[in-house]
Amino acid sequence: MTVETTYTALREKLAGFLDQVTDDREVVIVRRRGSRNVASPRR
């Protein structure tokens, strides 16, 4: 499953998102206004 969030929400809860990526191997897409979106790679 892919998780989507905003840049602001990511900054507020960074540790939780990093735990989710490493523990659950989730892909997190960060939506950014005026810039390209960012996704963490699944390995």
N, C-alpha and C positions, 0 to 999 in steps of 0.2 A: 504494500500500500504506500502511496505517496502522501506526504504531509505538506501542506502549503501554509505559509505564514507571511507576515509582512516584516520588513526590516525593523520596524519599531518593536514589534512583539518579540522578534528574535533577540534584540538587544536586551529586553527586559527579562527574558527567561533563557538566556544562552546555555547555561549549564544543563537545564532540562532537555533542551533540544539536542545538545551534544550527547547526553546519555541515551536518548531515544535512538540516535543514529548508530551509536556503537553497540548498545544492548540489543536492539531489535532489528538492526540492519535496515533501518528506514531511510528512504530518500526524502530529503527536506528541500522544498523549492521555496526560495525567498523572493517574493514579489517586490519589485522596486519601481517606483514611479519615475518616469523619464530615463530609465536605464534598462539594460537587459536583465532578465531574471537570472537567478543563480541556483544551481542544484548541486547537492553533494553527490558524489559518485557512489554507486553500489559496488562493493567488491566481494 
